[in-house]
Amino acid sequence: MNMLDSRLASMLFPPPWRPPPFPANYSNSGRRGIRRSRILPPAPASGSREVDTFTEYSGYLFGLSTSEADSLTDYDISRIFAIYRKKPLVVLRRVVQVGATLGKWFAQRYLDTVADQSERMFEVRAAELREILTQLGPAYIKIAQAISSRADLIPPSYLDELSLLQDRIAPFSTQVAFNTIERELGLPIDEIFSEVSPEPVAAASLGQVYQARLRTSGQVVAVKVQRPGVQAAISLDILILHFLAGLIRRAGKFNTDLQALVDEWASSLFREMDYKKEAKNGLKFRQLYGGLQDVVVPEMYVEQTTCRVLTMEWIEGMKLSEVKDLYLVEVGVFCSFNQLLEFGFYHADPHPGNLLRTCDGKLAYLDFGMMGEFKQELRDGFIEACLHLVNQDFDALAKDFVTLGLLPPTADKDAVTKALTGVFQDAVAKGVRNISFGDLLGNLGITMYKFKFQIPSYFSLVIRSLAVLEGIAISIDPNYKVLGSTYPWIARKVLTDSSPKLKASLQALLYEDGLFRIDRLESLLTESLRARTEKTLVKKNMEDKDSRIVVKEILSFTLTEKGEFVREILLQEFAKGLDALGIATMDSISSTATARLPFAPSGSFCSMTDEDVINLRTLQRLVLLLSGIQTSERSTTGVKGSDREALLVLYQSASVQEILPLLSVILELPPDLQQQVLRLPADLTGKLATNEPSRAEKFSI
């Protein structure tokens, strides 16, 4: 999780850290361009360190041979073990160093508690912790950064200090950085760039950034240079953490493979240290999401990029968390939906330093070192789980957890269902727009431990991505709910996706024990209309729209090719309702005629079944839905009908006041959709004809 690239865009270091973009005395002069003697940073002020804290504290870790360093390009725990088993004293020294440093801090916190001065020393200890993590190096900084975006979980003093780890790390020597650039790119620096900032504009755990101008094109770019020795340091720390994870799992009898989680995190961290892979990720991310409205993805310059030097487009902006722009958070939610549930290629590190508000008010993504892949079957499973959670179908949710790999197939699903009901029922009862992603995870913790939930390695990055995004939003609006903002996209995808699995899920959701749950269809349609596509992304909520606009959007959706599956369901239910309406009409005529006969039998004549009454009420609610009229009835199950009720529903369904708005909106639709409307009567007739044999068979029985 590299917060570095926030600085390459925002340049948020206050004076004197922030240099002017290109000082006059460093600009290109003559053919040789940059004056190398003037490029070095100014001499350090009195009392300041010439060597950054991490290098000074752990410099002995950098002593790997060239062959050993080159073998650490990709993460391989066995290879790391093979290297450090030959260096037992280095490993022992690091264990003692980390244990003593962190142990001293925890001991001081304990003594503060004993002396009843915890509150007074709170800010002091927070600052000390930041300094300790900076000394310990990139692996520990990354762990701290993982939680630094959760304003709802971290005390403010610690949050303020840990957030400094996003982009306020002491830089290493500029001379070393420039030598690295020349060695990696194989040319003198003044032949590559016509201008370079004299000191880094940003420094983070893995490297630091300079602003430069390409000599060939004149394009202003950010040049990221990797810190010396980070691979050696991170490799050793991961080896230690891998070993500790195994001990903790055995001691705590955890079902989750903690070492696999460490390996997944370590793999992403190693990929982040390979700038060629980051450039490749950036190119793919730009191709998939760079065209979304109000989303900016910088261009990568692969010819000026190696494993340790990355050159990319310079983007000017400010941290999203500092500008308090909730609209851009919504843009981020939409983009995250596309990443996780549309293409499965997602930014696994969307923290404040990697999300900027550009000068023209757009959302810029930076730092593509930590990316994740979400497979199709897991994406479908995640969508199904969200659907079942919102609709409180906890039995199906328990099965979803098996699909997602959170539960073993042998788990007692009835017991899990009961536990999930107790955990989620109250939270979900408040409505999908009030469900907090963080709260759900917190409430689920005890149940996960009790039923031996296992956390798949892929899942940690997905959950972290969503949790971090909600953390950013909470810092702007404490009441913001990422799941509530994502669910409209989930509803829209379920209603429109051509995936056979999602179609089957929709069918199962809408038909419970053979009965059509129109309340669930109403909920899905209503929520899907809150989804803001890249063409209709606006700041106004759906509540601001009048009923005519809502009706028009529902019709526009159901009449398109993507709405074909839902349209078929609606036609089928309309056919059932009209069939029941015909029976009700015949019953009404028969009852009226029979009542006028002499010696008329007592009681009323009724051939309608309970299912007919339900279908008739469904018809009424469908008309209300397509007319933009809300109904408070939320269930059609268990209805006991009579001819009097049926006639009342008949009267309500035939209300001209309800149908007229629908007819007027049809005239406002585009010509191609109006043509689709003209084909509906024929399609509906076909459905009615299909229902006739089953009706005749029912009466013959």
C-alpha positions, -999 to +999 in steps of 0.1 A: +000+000+000+021+029-012+009+064-003+038+078-022+020+088-054-003+111-036+027+134-033+036+131-069+003+148-077-006+170-048+028+182-036+014+186-002+046+191+017+045+226+032+074+250+027+103+246+028+097+210+016+077+219-015+101+230-042+089+252-071+081+230-101+112+239-120+135+266-104+150+290-129+186+281-120+179+244-127+162+248-160+177+236-193+206+257-205+226+249-236+230+215-251+240+197-220+207+206-203+208+200-166+237+213-146+245+182-125+264+201-098+233+222-091+209+194-091+218+181-057+196+191-027+208+218-004+230+209+025+210+197+055+202+222+082+220+221+115+210+191+135+192+173+107+201+138+096+220+133+064+208+097+063+171+089+065+160+071+097+152+038+081+186+035+064+204+045+096+184+021+117+185-010+094+214-003+070+230-037+078+201-054+060+212-040+027+243-062+025+229-088+001+250-099-029+239-090-064+227-125-071+208-127-038+191-093-045+182-103-080+166-135-068+141-115-047+123-100-077+093-122-071+079-134-038+090-169-028+091-177+009+114-207+003+139-187-016+139-160+012+144-187+038+173-201+018+190-168+017+186-159+054+193-193+068+229-185+059+226-153+079+213-163+113+229-134+131+212-109+108+178-126+115+185-127+152+195-091+153+163-081+134+141-101+158+157-085+188+156-051+172+119-053+164+109-070+196+128-045+218+116-014+199+079-024+200+082-039+234+095-007+249+066+013+234+040-011+247+057-011+281+055+027+282+018+026+273+012+001+301+031+024+326+010+053+314-021+033+323-008+023+357+002+060+364-032+071+352-018+094+326-029+076+294-049+106+282-021+131+288+005+110+270-018+099+242-005+122+215+031+117+226+028+080+223+011+083+190+040+104+176+065+079+191+047+050+174+050+068+141+087+073+146+091+036+156+073+024+125+094+047+103+126+032+118+114-003+114+109+002+077+085-005+048+068-037+060+057-021+093+048+012+075+026-008+052+008-024+081+002+009+097-011+024+064-036-004+061-055+009+091-047+046+088-078+053+066-104+040+092-114+071+110-142+051+127-117+026+142-086+046+151-084+073+178-079+107+162-044+113+176-031+080+162-050+085+129-033+119+125+002+105+131-003+073+111-016+093+081+017+110+080+032+077+070+013+080+038+036+106+024+058+122+050+087+097+051+122+112+052+138+110+018+171+092+010+200+109-008+191+126-041+226+117-054+218+080-048+185+085-066+200+101-096+227+074-098+199+048-097+181+066-126+212+066-148+221+030-140+186+017-146+178+037-178+214+034-192+218+071-200+230+103-183+201+120-166+204+151-187+199+131-218+166+118-205+152+149-188+155+185-197+145+196-162+144+178-129+133+191-095+165+195-072+149+175-044+121+150-041+086+163-040+075+132-022+090+104-002+074+072+011+084+037+023+093+022-010+108+052-029+106+089-036+093+111-065+109+138-086+091+161-110+108+162-144+103+171-180+110+146-207+136+159-232+120+141-262+084+154-258+085+181-232+059+163-211+059+169-174+063+136-156+067+121-121+098+099-117+096+074-089+129+059-077+130+029-054+148+031-021+180+011-019+177-021+002+139-023+005+137-058-010+162-071+015+144-054+045+109-064+035+120-100+027+135-105+062+105-089+079+081-111+059+101-142+068+097-133+105+060-125+101+054-157+082+070-177+110+050-158+137+017-164+117+023-201+119+029-200+156-002-179+163-024-202+142-012-233+160-015-216+194-049-201+188-062-231+168-074-207+140-092-223+111-079-196+087-045-202+072-027-171+086+005-179+067-015-178+035-028-144+043+007-132+050+018-147+017-010-130-002-001-096+013+036-102+007+030-112-029+012-079-035+039-061-018+066-077-040+046-068-071+044-033-058+082-032-057+085-041-094+078-008-112+076-026-146+046-045-133+031-013-118+034+004-152+017-026-168-011-024-142-015+013-148-019+008-186-046-019-180-064+002-154-064+032-178-078+011-206-106-003-184-116+027-163-099+058-178-130+064-199-154+067-170-168+102-164-148+122-139-122+095-135-085+103-144-058+076-148-023+089-156-004+077-186+026+054-181+059+060-200+072+024-203+103+033-223+115+053-193+105+026-168+125-003-152+120-024-122+134+004-099+124+035-118+089+045-129+080+074-152+044+085-154+022+115-162+023+142-136-011+149-121-017+180-100-043+177-073-052+174-036-060+144-014-096+134-017-099+132+021-088+168+024-111+185-001-143+168+015-159+162-019-186+135-013-195+136-050-161+123-059-165+096-033-196+085-052-175+085-084-151+063-065-179+039-054-190+037-090-155+030-103-149+005-075-181-013-085-168-016-121-134-028-108-148-055-084-179-067-101-176-059-138-140-066-148-126-081-116-093-061-119-093-037-090-072-012-072-064-029-038-050+003-022-076+031-026-064+051+004-064+089+006-029+093-008-038+074-039-071+092-046-068+129-057-092+156-066-077+172-097-078+209-104-107+205-127-127+185-101-121+149-112-111+118-093-075+107-101-062+072-093-025+068-085-001+040-076-010+008-093+015-014-076-010-032-054-038-046-076-061-076-073-080-101-095-115-111-086-126-142-105-160-144-123-175-171-100-164-152-069-179-120-083-212-137-089-210-152-054-203-118-039-233-103-057-256-131-046-244-127-010-253-090-010-287-098-025-295-124+001-282-102+029-304-072+019-334-095+015-327-112+048-325-146+031-300-159+056-303-196+046-291-187+011-265-164+026-250-194+045-247-212+012-231-181-004-204-182+023-195-218+012-193-206-025-170-177-015-148-201+004-155-186+038-172-218+052-162-254+046-189-275+028-193-296+059-204-267+081-238-270+099-257-246+076-288-245+098-268-234+128-249-209+106-282-195+093-295-191+128-263-173+139-263-150+108-299-141+115-290-130+150-260-111+137-275-093+107-312-090+112-312-058+132-286-041+109-305-051+078-339-041+092-328-004+091-327-006+053-299-011+028-290+025+027-281+024+064-260-007+064-224+000+074-198-023+058-175-018+088-203-027+113-211-059+093-176-070+096-174-062+133-206-080+141-196-111+121-163-116+140-177-138+168-197-159+144-167-164+122-147-177+151-174-199+164-181-216+131-144-218+121-148-194+091-117-194+069-106-162+052-094-170+017-063-151+007-081-132-021-108-120+003-085-100+025-076-076-004-113-072-015-126-065+020-097-041+026-104-022-006-141-017+004-133-009+040-107+017+031-131+033+007-157+035+034-131+049+057-124+078+033-161+085+029-167+084+067-140+111+072-161+133+049-196+122+060-198+101+092-232+087+081-220+075+047-224+038+039-205+023+010-227-008+008-257+014+006-241+033-023-229+001-040-261-019-037-279+001-065-252-011-089-256-047-076-294-044-082-288-031-117-263-058-125-286-086-113-315-071-134-295-067-165-266-093-165-267-121-190-249-145-167-269-177-163-260-179-127-272-144-119-304-150-139-310-181-118-303-161-087-329-135-097-354-162-105-349-178-071-351-144-054-384-133-071-401-167-068-404-181-032-422-214-029-437-208-063-451-174-054-440-142-071-424-117-047-433-084-063-420-066-033-385-078-041-388-068-077-400-033-066-370-030-043-346-041-070-361-017-096-362+012-071-326+006-060-313+002-095-327+036-104-304+051-078-274+037-097-257+065-115-240+054-148-211+072-163-235+091-186-260+101-159-237+106-130-252+136-111-252+150-077-290+148-072-305+118-055-333+097-069-356+112-042-354+145-061-371+129-092-408+131-098-429+100-106-429+106-143-391+105-145-391+073-124-418+057-147-398+067-178-366+052-164-383+019-155-399+016-189-367+026-206-349-001-187-374-029-192-378-023-229-341-025-237-322-056-246-306-056-212-340-056-195-353-086-216-351-111-188-371-088-164-395-079-192-403-116-197-410-120-159-432-089-160-452-102-190-456-135-174-470-119-142-492-095-163-506-126-181-514-143-148-530-112-135-551-107-166-561-143-165-572-138-129-589-106-139-609-125-166-620-151-140-630-123-116-650-106-143-668-138-152-675-145-115-689-109-112-712-114-143-723-149-131-731-136-096-751-107-109-771-130-134-777-157-108-789-132-082-818-121-106-830-157-111-860-170-091-850-195-065-814-182-067-790-202-045-778-186-014-743-174-013-722-159-040-706-177-069-668-177-070-644-198-090-613-179-081-586-196-061-563-180-035-536-180-062-559-160-085-564-134-058-527-131-053-521-128-091-548-101-092-532-081-065-498-086-082-514-071-113-525-041-093-491-035-078-474-039-112-497-012-126-490+010-096-452+004-100-453+013-137-474+043-129-450+057-104-473+052-074-459+037-043-476+010-023-471+002+013-480-035+010-449-056+011-461-092+009-485-111-012-480-145+005-507-162+025-536-141+011-571-156+016-594-143-011-631-139-016-651-126-046-657-093-028-620-088-023-614-097-059-639-072-072-623-045-050-589-053-065-605-054-100-618-019-094-584-007-082-566-023-111-588-007-137-585+028-123-580+051-152-561+076-129-534+050-124-531+040-161-531+074-177-496+085-164-482+053-179-498+060-213-486+096-214-450+086-206-449+060-234-454+089-259-422+105-246-400+074-252-375+072-281-390+057-313-372+024-310-386+019-275-421+029-287-418+002-313-409-023-286-441-012-268-462-020-299-448-055-298-458-061-262-495-069-268-485-098-291-460-111-266-486-108-238-512-126-259-487-154-264-482-156-226-520-157-221-523-185-246-496-204-228-516-201-195-549-213-210-540-250-211-529-250-175-561-232-165-582-258-185-563-286-169-569-272-135-606-269-140-608-305-155-593-318-124 
